[in-house]
């Protein structure tokens, strides 16, 4: 996305003023949890050179998204940057379709910890919102995309401070936490290379959520344990869009004779010729000098 216009830092009071102009649809909570924002910066972006963004109700949408609160320690001093764009869909889409894309960066300054930045991305689509129609629906679509991105960043912020066993516990009981927390725990387990995460990550390869499954592959790839090969081989033979190829790459990262045998099995059993070819290419790669 190309930056085409930037708003200077907006005080949270400006967002509140926008909320006074519209009535939200009965949110579950009307009192934000945790601290108020120390700063808010909004950037408008466009995917195509020379194109202009749709009239995007960014401030109102962000205000709605913030009604659920930040769920951070009261001593935190969060600064939120939001890059947001609204684009009309191509002619093949349903008329008036607008896609909202959001990226957020949440900077936190917490006592006893160094300043950290956490990122998240979200996307939502509104049908019948193009050309200035249904501004309320478009504002709520913006709110959904912002909240998705913000929840991912907040999930990272919460998980980053947890001890290793607590991170592993989230993976072992994935239904006990929000999706954003589970995704953050998978990312954290991969970064820390938590050996105890091997079995729960292997089970998460069967998740119906492709993002969860892909991050589970990432954990197993970082651990490079031969014990993950059976689960990765099974994932490689599923009929999904990205997971099989990511699983193959993880198998190659593990390397060794067990990995070579596993890749041979996948190459022989794969019904997708592209997948079979990829398995053979990775097999040759690690056989002829090891994976990079």
Secondary structure, 3 states (H helix, E strand, C coil): CEEEEECCCECHHHHHHHHCCCCCCCCCCCCCCCCCCCEEEEEEEECCCCCCCCCCCHHHHHHHHHCCCCCCCCCCCCEEEEEEEEEECCCCCCCCCEEEEEEEEEEECCCCCCCEEEEEEEEEEECCCHHHCCHHHHHHHHHHHHHHHHHHHHHHHHHHCCCHHHHHHHHHCHHHCCHHHHHHHHHHHHHHCCHHHHHHHHHHCCCCCHHHHHHHHHHHHHHCCHHHHHHHHHHHCCCCCCHHHHHHHHHHHHCHHHHHHHHHHHHHHCCCHHHHHHHHHHHHHHHCCCCC
